[in-house]
Structures are given as C-alpha cells and as structure tokens.
Amino acid sequence: MPGFCGMSADEATTFCASWLPSWTGNDPERLLNFYTEDAFYSDPAVPSGLTGVAAIRPYFEKLLGAFPEWIWTHERSLPVEDGFLNYWSARLNAAVDAPRWEGICIVRLRGRLIFRNEVFFDRSPILTHLKVGGR
C-alpha cells in the first residue's frame, strides 16, 4: 500500500524495550516522556479516553501508584499506520504466582513519541486480585 509507514516488528520491539519498562516503578513523568503533549490515551477504565498530557498525568499517577511493581512484556507486533499493534502480557509483580493477563494496544507515533495509545484487555485478573486483598 503506497504511503503506509507502520513500524516493522524489529522497530516495535526496540521501541517497546524502552517504553514498557517505564510502566514499572511508579514514575509517571518517565512514562509521560513517551507521549506527545496532545496525546490520546484510553484503556478499559477510561474507554472514552483522555486527551493531552495534562489530562493523562493524574490518571497515570493514580494507576502507577496503585500498581508500582507490575511488569509489561512485548510479545509481538503488527504494523499499523504511523505505528504498531502491540500484543503484550503483564504481571502484577515478579512473583511466580502473580496475576497475569494479556492484551493489545494500538500505538501510533509522531516521530518517536506516542500521539495515540488505545489499550484493550480483560481487567478480571486485576479486579479479582484487588477483591481478594492484594491491594
């Protein structure tokens, strides 16, 4: 398709190797450094999304504060316009029996910064963990 400029699997893997660790450690500013000022972000907790770093920051502060030890792993990708579809897995922490889940997200970039990040996954493992007294 002429003009299509999605990321190759190698490019997506390289990007994820620096981006995904920023979801661990409760450092929202480190994570926000990967997003444009006018970025759009959505996930199952905010399905209508948030636009702009000023709106995303409080959400990331709350999210990373609640789950400071979670670990995100890039599994594979497919190119999409201006970025890639990221297939990922995550665990609440490094414990062998930690709740684990899988999902996908659309990652679209302007230069090397994310301007659109739409995340899709089943929240049941996290919610079950919270109800049982994990946090």
DRENTORKOL-3810 file (N, C-alpha, C; in nm, 4 decimals):
REM DRENTORKOL-3810
@n.u->0.0850; n.v->-0.1169; n.w->0.0000; ca.u->0.0000; ca.v->0.0000; ca.w->0.0000; c.u->0.0898; c.v->0.1235; c.w->0.0000
@n.u->0.0805; n.v->0.2098; n.w->-0.1014; ca.u->0.1651; ca.v->0.3290; ca.w->-0.1106; c.u->0.1422; c.v->0.4232; c.w->0.0084
@n.u->0.2510; n.v->0.4757; n.w->0.0619; ca.u->0.2421; ca.v->0.5727; ca.w->0.1696; c.u->0.2288; c.v->0.5126; c.w->0.3087
@n.u->0.2077; n.v->0.3811; n.w->0.3194; ca.u->0.1924; ca.v->0.3183; ca.w->0.4510; c.u->0.3263; c.v->0.3198; c.w->0.5227
@n.u->0.3269; n.v->0.3683; n.w->0.6468; ca.u->0.4533; ca.v->0.3731; ca.w->0.7196; c.u->0.4355; c.v->0.3218; c.w->0.8629
@n.u->0.3906; n.v->0.1977; n.w->0.8732; ca.u->0.3831; ca.v->0.1341; ca.w->1.0037; c.u->0.5204; c.v->0.0860; c.w->1.0462
@n.u->0.5373; n.v->0.0590; n.w->1.1736; ca.u->0.6656; ca.v->0.0124; ca.w->1.2258; c.u->0.6849; c.v->-0.1359; c.w->1.1971
@n.u->0.8054; n.v->-0.1720; n.w->1.1622; ca.u->0.8377; ca.v->-0.3131; ca.w->1.1451; c.u->0.8402; c.v->-0.3802; c.w->1.2824
@n.u->0.8412; n.v->-0.5119; n.w->1.2829; ca.u->0.8467; ca.v->-0.5870; ca.w->1.4083; c.u->0.9723; c.v->-0.5516; c.w->1.4870
@n.u->1.0855; n.v->-0.5380; n.w->1.4184; ca.u->1.2110; ca.v->-0.5028; ca.w->1.4868; c.u->1.2040; c.v->-0.3624; c.w->1.5469
@n.u->1.1480; n.v->-0.2673; n.w->1.4718; ca.u->1.1343; ca.v->-0.1306; ca.w->1.5237; c.u->1.0408; c.v->-0.1269; c.w->1.6450
@n.u->0.9301; n.v->-0.2006; n.w->1.6380; ca.u->0.8357; ca.v->-0.2043; ca.w->1.7501; c.u->0.9000; c.v->-0.2679; c.w->1.8731
@n.u->0.9750; n.v->-0.3743; n.w->1.8529; ca.u->1.0440; ca.v->-0.4408; ca.w->1.9645; c.u->1.1425; c.v->-0.3460; c.w->2.0302
@n.u->1.2158; n.v->-0.2720; n.w->1.9510; ca.u->1.3127; ca.v->-0.1752; ca.w->2.0046; c.u->1.2409; c.v->-0.0651; c.w->2.0820
@n.u->1.1329; n.v->-0.0132; n.w->2.0265; ca.u->1.0568; ca.v->0.0909; ca.w->2.0956; c.u->1.0035; c.v->0.0379; c.w->2.2286
@n.u->0.9437; n.v->-0.0804; n.w->2.2268; ca.u->0.8855; ca.v->-0.1384; ca.w->2.3486; c.u->0.9908; c.v->-0.1675; c.w->2.4550
@n.u->1.1132; n.v->-0.1976; n.w->2.4136; ca.u->1.2204; ca.v->-0.2260; ca.w->2.5089; c.u->1.2522; c.v->-0.1042; c.w->2.5955
@n.u->1.2254; n.v->0.0154; n.w->2.5455; ca.u->1.2471; ca.v->0.1356; ca.w->2.6280; c.u->1.1170; c.v->0.1870; c.w->2.6895
@n.u->1.0046; n.v->0.1737; n.w->2.6180; ca.u->0.8761; ca.v->0.2263; ca.w->2.6653; c.u->0.8123; c.v->0.1419; c.w->2.7757
@n.u->0.8012; n.v->0.0111; n.w->2.7562; ca.u->0.7294; ca.v->-0.0725; ca.w->2.8521; c.u->0.7899; c.v->-0.0711; c.w->2.9930
@n.u->0.9216; n.v->-0.0673; n.w->3.0107; ca.u->0.9746; ca.v->-0.0579; ca.w->3.1481; c.u->0.9328; c.v->0.0700; c.w->3.2211
@n.u->0.8929; n.v->0.1736; n.w->3.1474; ca.u->0.8513; ca.v->0.2975; ca.w->3.2134; c.u->0.7150; c.v->0.2834; c.w->3.2809
@n.u->0.6451; n.v->0.1728; n.w->3.2571; ca.u->0.5191; ca.v->0.1443; ca.w->3.3263; c.u->0.5445; c.v->0.0859; c.w->3.4653
@n.u->0.6680; n.v->0.0476; n.w->3.4940; ca.u->0.7043; ca.v->-0.0108; ca.w->3.6230; c.u->0.7777; c.v->0.0926; c.w->3.7060
@n.u->0.7500; n.v->0.0969; n.w->3.8377; ca.u->0.8291; ca.v->0.1807; ca.w->3.9261; c.u->0.7643; c.v->0.3083; c.w->3.9750
@n.u->0.6384; n.v->0.3323; n.w->3.9394; ca.u->0.5667; ca.v->0.4499; ca.w->3.9889; c.u->0.6383; c.v->0.5812; c.w->3.9588
@n.u->0.6703; n.v->0.6012; n.w->3.8312; ca.u->0.7337; ca.v->0.7253; ca.w->3.7869; c.u->0.6553; c.v->0.7787; c.w->3.6660
@n.u->0.5405; n.v->0.8430; n.w->3.6922; ca.u->0.4557; ca.v->0.8888; ca.w->3.5813; c.u->0.5261; c.v->0.9834; c.w->3.4846
@n.u->0.6162; n.v->1.0654; n.w->3.5344; ca.u->0.6859; ca.v->1.1589; ca.w->3.4441; c.u->0.7731; c.v->1.0842; c.w->3.3437
@n.u->0.8370; n.v->0.9781; n.w->3.3885; ca.u->0.9188; ca.v->0.8957; ca.w->3.2978; c.u->0.8299; c.v->0.8388; c.w->3.1873
@n.u->0.7119; n.v->0.7889; n.w->3.2257; ca.u->0.6187; ca.v->0.7336; ca.w->3.1280; c.u->0.5668; c.v->0.8421; c.w->3.0341
@n.u->0.5299; n.v->0.9567; n.w->3.0879; ca.u->0.4768; ca.v->1.0653; ca.w->3.0059; c.u->0.5774; c.v->1.1179; c.w->2.9045
@n.u->0.7059; n.v->1.0977; n.w->2.9289; ca.u->0.8083; ca.v->1.1390; ca.w->2.8331; c.u->0.7966; c.v->1.0667; c.w->2.6992
@n.u->0.7180; n.v->0.9603; n.w->2.6941; ca.u->0.6982; ca.v->0.8854; ca.w->2.5698; c.u->0.5773; c.v->0.9358; c.w->2.4908
@n.u->0.5038; n.v->1.0353; n.w->2.5444; ca.u->0.3795; ca.v->1.0826; ca.w->2.4839; c.u->0.3919; c.v->1.2280; c.w->2.4379
@n.u->0.3214; n.v->1.2589; n.w->2.3280; ca.u->0.3173; ca.v->1.3980; ca.w->2.2817; c.u->0.2275; c.v->1.4776; c.w->2.3770
@n.u->0.2419; n.v->1.6080; n.w->2.3760; ca.u->0.1596; ca.v->1.6953; ca.w->2.4619; c.u->0.0101; c.v->1.6795; c.w->2.4323
@n.u->-0.0245; n.v->1.6479; n.w->2.3076; ca.u->-0.1649; ca.v->1.6358; ca.w->2.2691; c.u->-0.2106; c.v->1.4900; c.w->2.2563
@n.u->-0.1385; n.v->1.3984; n.w->2.3191; ca.u->-0.1670; ca.v->1.2554; ca.w->2.3065; c.u->-0.3085; c.v->1.2189; c.w->2.3503
@n.u->-0.3584; n.v->1.1108; n.w->2.2909; ca.u->-0.4848; ca.v->1.0495; ca.w->2.3312; c.u->-0.4520; c.v->0.9141; c.w->2.3913
@n.u->-0.5105; n.v->0.8848; n.w->2.5091; ca.u->-0.4889; ca.v->0.7570; ca.w->2.5760; c.u->-0.6232; c.v->0.7016; c.w->2.6211
@n.u->-0.6465; n.v->0.5708; n.w->2.5983; ca.u->-0.7662; ca.v->0.5048; ca.w->2.6509; c.u->-0.7314; c.v->0.3629; c.w->2.6927
@n.u->-0.8065; n.v->0.3117; n.w->2.7889; ca.u->-0.7978; ca.v->0.1724; ca.w->2.8319; c.u->-0.9344; c.v->0.1350; c.w->2.8884
@n.u->-0.9545; n.v->0.0112; n.w->2.9334; ca.u->-1.0876; ca.v->-0.0276; ca.w->2.9814; c.u->-1.1410; c.v->0.0576; c.w->3.0970
@n.u->-1.0550; n.v->0.1182; n.w->3.1764; ca.u->-1.1008; ca.v->0.2035; ca.w->3.2870; c.u->-1.1412; c.v->0.3431; c.w->3.2395
@n.u->-1.0876; n.v->0.3863; n.w->3.1274; ca.u->-1.1226; ca.v->0.5164; ca.w->3.0681; c.u->-1.1517; c.v->0.4953; c.w->2.9192
@n.u->-1.2620; n.v->0.4235; n.w->2.8892; ca.u->-1.2898; ca.v->0.3873; ca.w->2.7497; c.u->-1.3133; c.v->0.5059; c.w->2.6570
@n.u->-1.3614; n.v->0.6168; n.w->2.7101; ca.u->-1.3801; ca.v->0.7343; ca.w->2.6245; c.u->-1.2492; c.v->0.8094; c.w->2.6038
@n.u->-1.1495; n.v->0.7773; n.w->2.6835; ca.u->-1.0159; ca.v->0.8302; ca.w->2.6648; c.u->-0.9876; c.v->0.9629; c.w->2.7312
@n.u->-0.8613; n.v->0.9950; n.w->2.7322; ca.u->-0.8100; ca.v->1.1207; ca.w->2.7863; c.u->-0.7244; c.v->1.1849; c.w->2.6784
@n.u->-0.7362; n.v->1.3155; n.w->2.6635; ca.u->-0.6599; ca.v->1.3853; ca.w->2.5606; c.u->-0.5699; c.v->1.4901; c.w->2.6244
@n.u->-0.4425; n.v->1.4818; n.w->2.5917; ca.u->-0.3430; ca.v->1.5772; ca.w->2.6405; c.u->-0.2755; c.v->1.5294; c.w->2.7676
@n.u->-0.1488; n.v->1.5597; n.w->2.7778; ca.u->-0.0697; ca.v->1.5190; ca.w->2.8937; c.u->-0.1302; c.v->1.5717; c.w->3.0238
@n.u->-0.1874; n.v->1.6917; n.w->3.0226; ca.u->-0.2471; ca.v->1.7467; ca.w->3.1451; c.u->-0.3614; c.v->1.6588; c.w->3.1953
@n.u->-0.4357; n.v->1.5964; n.w->3.1056; ca.u->-0.5451; ca.v->1.5073; ca.w->3.1448; c.u->-0.4952; c.v->1.3665; c.w->3.1761
@n.u->-0.3928; n.v->1.3219; n.w->3.1054; ca.u->-0.3392; ca.v->1.1866; ca.w->3.1235; c.u->-0.2580; c.v->1.1757; c.w->3.2519
@n.u->-0.1841; n.v->1.2797; n.w->3.2887; ca.u->-0.0944; ca.v->1.2761; ca.w->3.4051; c.u->-0.1633; c.v->1.2268; c.w->3.5330
@n.u->-0.2763; n.v->1.2872; n.w->3.5764; ca.u->-0.3393; ca.v->1.2403; ca.w->3.7012; c.u->-0.3808; c.v->1.0929; c.w->3.6948
@n.u->-0.4230; n.v->1.0491; n.w->3.5768; ca.u->-0.4619; ca.v->0.9094; ca.w->3.5617; c.u->-0.3401; c.v->0.8178; c.w->3.5762
@n.u->-0.2306; n.v->0.8523; n.w->3.5091; ca.u->-0.1088; ca.v->0.7723; ca.w->3.5216; c.u->-0.0557; c.v->0.7747; c.w->3.6650
@n.u->-0.0649; n.v->0.8887; n.w->3.7324; ca.u->-0.0200; ca.v->0.8962; ca.w->3.8721; c.u->-0.0973; c.v->0.7970; c.w->3.9587
@n.u->-0.2280; n.v->0.7936; n.w->3.9410; ca.u->-0.3125; ca.v->0.7021; ca.w->4.0190; c.u->-0.2846; c.v->0.5562; c.w->3.9804
@n.u->-0.2767; n.v->0.5291; n.w->3.8519; ca.u->-0.2564; ca.v->0.3931; ca.w->3.8014; c.u->-0.1209; c.v->0.3363; c.w->3.8430
@n.u->-0.0152; n.v->0.4112; n.w->3.8199; ca.u->0.1188; ca.v->0.3629; ca.w->3.8560; c.u->0.1362; c.v->0.3567; c.w->4.0068
@n.u->0.0706; n.v->0.4456; n.w->4.0797; ca.u->0.0760; ca.v->0.4413; ca.w->4.2255; c.u->0.0089; c.v->0.3164; c.w->4.2808
@n.u->-0.0978; n.v->0.2724; n.w->4.2150; ca.u->-0.1704; ca.v->0.1534; ca.w->4.2596; c.u->-0.0964; c.v->0.0245; c.w->4.2247
@n.u->-0.0197; n.v->0.0261; n.w->4.1161; ca.u->0.0490; ca.v->-0.0939; ca.w->4.0679; c.u->0.1959; c.v->-0.0643; c.w->4.0365
@n.u->0.2745; n.v->-0.0272; n.w->4.1369; ca.u->0.4125; ca.v->0.0146; ca.w->4.1101; c.u->0.5063; c.v->-0.0982; c.w->4.0662
@n.u->0.4680; n.v->-0.2225; n.w->4.0890; ca.u->0.5593; ca.v->-0.3335; ca.w->4.0589; c.u->0.5196; c.v->-0.4137; c.w->3.9366
@n.u->0.4143; n.v->-0.3714; n.w->3.8659; ca.u->0.3747; ca.v->-0.4556; ca.w->3.7537; c.u->0.4815; c.v->-0.4565; c.w->3.6463
@n.u->0.4804; n.v->-0.5636; n.w->3.5677; ca.u->0.5837; ca.v->-0.5869; ca.w->3.4665; c.u->0.5147; c.v->-0.6135; c.w->3.3329
@n.u->0.5533; n.v->-0.5368; n.w->3.2323; ca.u->0.4934; ca.v->-0.5459; ca.w->3.0993; c.u->0.5922; c.v->-0.6089; c.w->3.0022
@n.u->0.5433; n.v->-0.6997; n.w->2.9179; ca.u->0.6284; ca.v->-0.7688; ca.w->2.8216; c.u->0.5678; c.v->-0.7578; c.w->2.6819
@n.u->0.6489; n.v->-0.7148; n.w->2.5884; ca.u->0.6082; ca.v->-0.7098; ca.w->2.4477; c.u->0.6167; c.v->-0.8520; c.w->2.3935
@n.u->0.5058; n.v->-0.9006; n.w->2.3383; ca.u->0.5032; ca.v->-1.0378; ca.w->2.2853; c.u->0.5275; c.v->-1.0410; c.w->2.1347
@n.u->0.4595; n.v->-0.9532; n.w->2.0632; ca.u->0.4758; ca.v->-0.9436; ca.w->1.9178; c.u->0.4031; c.v->-0.8180; c.w->1.8709
@n.u->0.4162; n.v->-0.7880; n.w->1.7421; ca.u->0.3503; ca.v->-0.6681; ca.w->1.6895; c.u->0.3108; c.v->-0.6875; c.w->1.5445
@n.u->0.2226; n.v->-0.5998; n.w->1.5017; ca.u->0.1848; ca.v->-0.5882; ca.w->1.3615; c.u->0.1876; c.v->-0.4397; c.w->1.3280
@n.u->0.2325; n.v->-0.4048; n.w->1.2083; ca.u->0.2349; ca.v->-0.2626; ca.w->1.1729; c.u->0.0947; c.v->-0.2070; c.w->1.1508
@n.u->0.0750; n.v->-0.0834; n.w->1.1956; ca.u->-0.0442; ca.v->-0.0056; ca.w->1.1644; c.u->0.0054; c.v->0.1311; c.w->1.1195
@n.u->-0.0825; n.v->0.2080; n.w->1.0596; ca.u->-0.0421; ca.v->0.3397; ca.w->1.0121; c.u->0.0221; c.v->0.4195; c.w->1.1253
@n.u->0.1417; n.v->0.4706; n.w->1.1013; ca.u->0.2166; ca.v->0.5534; ca.w->1.1966; c.u->0.2562; c.v->0.4797; c.w->1.3244
@n.u->0.2610; n.v->0.3472; n.w->1.3235; ca.u->0.2994; ca.v->0.2780; ca.w->1.4458; c.u->0.2844; c.v->0.1286; c.w->1.4376
@n.u->0.2278; n.v->0.0703; n.w->1.5446; ca.u->0.2158; ca.v->-0.0745; ca.w->1.5507; c.u->0.1051; c.v->-0.1160; c.w->1.6467
@n.u->0.0581; n.v->-0.2365; n.w->1.6268; ca.u->-0.0335; ca.v->-0.3017; ca.w->1.7183; c.u->0.0536; c.v->-0.3865; c.w->1.8098
@n.u->0.0495; n.v->-0.3568; n.w->1.9382; ca.u->0.1356; ca.v->-0.4219; ca.w->2.0362; c.u->0.0585; c.v->-0.5326; c.w->2.1084
@n.u->0.1009; n.v->-0.6568; n.w->2.0903; ca.u->0.0472; ca.v->-0.7688; ca.w->2.1682; c.u->0.1376; c.v->-0.7809; c.w->2.2904
@n.u->0.0796; n.v->-0.7745; n.w->2.4100; ca.u->0.1593; ca.v->-0.7709; ca.w->2.5313; c.u->0.1044; c.v->-0.8658; c.w->2.6369
@n.u->0.1863; n.v->-0.8901; n.w->2.7381; ca.u->0.1412; ca.v->-0.9586; ca.w->2.8585; c.u->0.1914; c.v->-0.8762; c.w->2.9758
@n.u->0.1246; n.v->-0.8922; n.w->3.0901; ca.u->0.1636; ca.v->-0.8172; ca.w->3.2091; c.u->0.1399; c.v->-0.9034; c.w->3.3326
@n.u->0.2194; n.v->-0.8758; n.w->3.4351; ca.u->0.2029; ca.v->-0.9394; ca.w->3.5657; c.u->0.2027; c.v->-0.8296; c.w->3.6708
@n.u->0.1305; n.v->-0.8525; n.w->3.7813; ca.u->0.1237; ca.v->-0.7504; ca.w->3.8856; c.u->0.2578; c.v->-0.7292; c.w->3.9544
@n.u->0.3420; n.v->-0.8316; n.w->3.9559; ca.u->0.4761; ca.v->-0.8184; ca.w->4.0138; c.u->0.5605; c.v->-0.9362; c.w->3.9668
@n.u->0.6803; n.v->-0.9479; n.w->4.0194; ca.u->0.7730; ca.v->-1.0508; ca.w->3.9733; c.u->0.7489; c.v->-1.1881; c.w->4.0351
@n.u->0.6568; n.v->-1.2015; n.w->4.1298; ca.u->0.6294; ca.v->-1.3306; ca.w->4.1923; c.u->0.5802; c.v->-1.4313; c.w->4.0883
@n.u->0.6226; n.v->-1.5551; n.w->4.1032; ca.u->0.5851; ca.v->-1.6600; ca.w->4.0084; c.u->0.4334; c.v->-1.6748; c.w->3.9974
@n.u->0.3623; n.v->-1.6610; n.w->4.1088; ca.u->0.2172; ca.v->-1.6789; ca.w->4.1078; c.u->0.1395; c.v->-1.5475; c.w->4.0928
@n.u->0.2059; n.v->-1.4411; n.w->4.0545; ca.u->0.1396; ca.v->-1.3106; ca.w->4.0376; c.u->0.0347; c.v->-1.3192; c.w->3.9273
@n.u->-0.0790; n.v->-1.2519; n.w->3.9468; ca.u->-0.1807; ca.v->-1.2487; ca.w->3.8406; c.u->-0.1195; c.v->-1.1976; c.w->3.7103
@n.u->-0.1587; n.v->-1.2603; n.w->3.6010; ca.u->-0.1058; ca.v->-1.2286; ca.w->3.4684; c.u->-0.2234; c.v->-1.2096; c.w->3.3738
@n.u->-0.2080; n.v->-1.1209; n.w->3.2787; ca.u->-0.3099; ca.v->-1.1003; ca.w->3.1777; c.u->-0.2433; c.v->-1.0606; c.w->3.0477
@n.u->-0.3218; n.v->-1.0671; n.w->2.9414; ca.u->-0.2733; ca.v->-1.0335; ca.w->2.8081; c.u->-0.3654; c.v->-0.9311; c.w->2.7450
@n.u->-0.3112; n.v->-0.8568; n.w->2.6511; ca.u->-0.3926; ca.v->-0.7590; ca.w->2.5814; c.u->-0.3229; c.v->-0.7110; c.w->2.4564
@n.u->-0.3854; n.v->-0.6148; n.w->2.3953; ca.u->-0.3283; ca.v->-0.5492; ca.w->2.2777; c.u->-0.3452; c.v->-0.3992; c.w->2.2943
@n.u->-0.2615; n.v->-0.3254; n.w->2.2279; ca.u->-0.2812; ca.v->-0.1812; ca.w->2.2244; c.u->-0.2349; c.v->-0.1271; c.w->2.0904
@n.u->-0.3028; n.v->-0.0252; n.w->2.0489; ca.u->-0.2648; ca.v->0.0473; ca.w->1.9282; c.u->-0.1695; c.v->0.1575; c.w->1.9727
@n.u->-0.0541; n.v->0.1614; n.w->1.9113; ca.u->0.0472; ca.v->0.2622; ca.w->1.9423; c.u->0.0773; c.v->0.3367; c.w->1.8130
@n.u->0.0399; n.v->0.4637; n.w->1.8090; ca.u->0.0688; ca.v->0.5457; ca.w->1.6912; c.u->0.1645; c.v->0.6564; c.w->1.7328
@n.u->0.2649; n.v->0.6778; n.w->1.6490; ca.u->0.3720; ca.v->0.7701; ca.w->1.6839; c.u->0.3863; c.v->0.8851; c.w->1.5865
@n.u->0.4317; n.v->0.9946; n.w->1.6422; ca.u->0.4734; ca.v->1.1122; ca.w->1.5662; c.u->0.6194; c.v->1.1282; c.w->1.6023
@n.u->0.7055; n.v->1.0968; n.w->1.5073; ca.u->0.8477; ca.v->1.0901; ca.w->1.5408; c.u->0.8674; c.v->0.9682; c.w->1.6295
@n.u->0.9253; n.v->0.9887; n.w->1.7468; ca.u->0.9445; ca.v->0.8781; ca.w->1.8422; c.u->0.8533; c.v->0.8919; c.w->1.9635
@n.u->0.7485; n.v->0.9739; n.w->1.9534; ca.u->0.6564; ca.v->0.9940; ca.w->2.0645; c.u->0.5166; c.v->0.9431; c.w->2.0292
@n.u->0.4476; n.v->0.8895; n.w->2.1277; ca.u->0.3137; ca.v->0.8347; ca.w->2.1095; c.u->0.2124; c.v->0.9485; c.w->2.1064
@n.u->0.1325; n.v->0.9527; n.w->1.9992; ca.u->0.0244; ca.v->1.0508; ca.w->1.9958; c.u->-0.1117; c.v->0.9839; c.w->2.0131
@n.u->-0.1166; n.v->0.8523; n.w->2.0034; ca.u->-0.2412; ca.v->0.7791; ca.w->2.0261; c.u->-0.2074; c.v->0.6414; c.w->2.0799
@n.u->-0.2666; n.v->0.6072; n.w->2.1955; ca.u->-0.2431; ca.v->0.4784; ca.w->2.2611; c.u->-0.3777; c.v->0.4272; c.w->2.3125
@n.u->-0.4309; n.v->0.3263; n.w->2.2445; ca.u->-0.5586; ca.v->0.2664; ca.w->2.2823; c.u->-0.5307; c.v->0.1246; c.w->2.3306
@n.u->-0.5647; n.v->0.0960; n.w->2.4567; ca.u->-0.5299; ca.v->-0.0292; ca.w->2.5223; c.u->-0.6562; c.v->-0.1126; c.w->2.5444
@n.u->-0.6474; n.v->-0.2432; n.w->2.5121; ca.u->-0.7608; ca.v->-0.3336; ca.w->2.5236; c.u->-0.7189; c.v->-0.4607; c.w->2.5969
@n.u->-0.7927; n.v->-0.4950; n.w->2.7043; ca.u->-0.7666; ca.v->-0.6186; ca.w->2.7784; c.u->-0.8811; c.v->-0.6463; c.w->2.8748
@n.u->-0.8862; n.v->-0.7682; n.w->2.9237; ca.u->-0.9840; ca.v->-0.8092; ca.w->3.0232; c.u->-0.9274; c.v->-0.7753; c.w->3.1607
@n.u->-0.9963; n.v->-0.6899; n.w->3.2372; ca.u->-0.9463; ca.v->-0.6460; ca.w->3.3682; c.u->-0.9735; c.v->-0.7463; c.w->3.4804
@n.u->-1.0405; n.v->-0.8559; n.w->3.4531; ca.u->-1.0793; ca.v->-0.9516; ca.w->3.5577; c.u->-0.9644; c.v->-0.9958; c.w->3.6482
@n.u->-0.8463; n.v->-1.0336; n.w->3.5948; ca.u->-0.7385; ca.v->-1.0770; ca.w->3.6852; c.u->-0.6975; c.v->-0.9684; c.w->3.7859
@n.u->-0.6974; n.v->-0.8437; n.w->3.7438; ca.u->-0.6602; ca.v->-0.7341; ca.w->3.8335; c.u->-0.7707; c.v->-0.7129; c.w->3.9367
@n.u->-0.8948; n.v->-0.7065; n.w->3.8914; ca.u->-1.0063; ca.v->-0.6821; ca.w->3.9828; c.u->-1.0219; c.v->-0.7954; c.w->4.0836
@n.u->-1.0029; n.v->-0.9185; n.w->4.0397; ca.u->-1.0095; ca.v->-1.0326; ca.w->4.1316; c.u->-0.8998; c.v->-1.0215; c.w->4.2367
@n.u->-0.7819; n.v->-0.9853; n.w->4.1941; ca.u->-0.6691; ca.v->-0.9682; ca.w->4.2871; c.u->-0.7014; c.v->-0.8607; c.w->4.3902
@n.u->-0.7584; n.v->-0.7512; n.w->4.3470; ca.u->-0.7921; ca.v->-0.6424; ca.w->4.4386; c.u->-0.9000; c.v->-0.6858; c.w->4.5388
@n.u->-1.0004; n.v->-0.7599; n.w->4.4952; ca.u->-1.1075; ca.v->-0.8047; ca.w->4.5830; c.u->-1.0590; c.v->-0.9053; c.w->4.6867
@n.u->-0.9595; n.v->-0.9871; n.w->4.6492; ca.u->-0.9083; ca.v->-1.0888; ca.w->4.7403; c.u->-0.8161; c.v->-1.0263; c.w->4.8442
@n.u->-0.7778; n.v->-0.9034; n.w->4.8259; ca.u->-0.6964; ca.v->-0.8352; ca.w->4.9267; c.u->-0.5530; c.v->-0.8101; c.w->4.8869
@n.u->-0.5258; n.v->-0.8205; n.w->4.7564; ca.u->-0.3892; ca.v->-0.7942; ca.w->4.7105; c.u->-0.3484; c.v->-0.6509; c.w->4.7296
@n.u->-0.4393; n.v->-0.5549; n.w->4.7132; ca.u->-0.4118; ca.v->-0.4123; ca.w->4.7322; c.u->-0.5377; c.v->-0.3461; c.w->4.7807
END
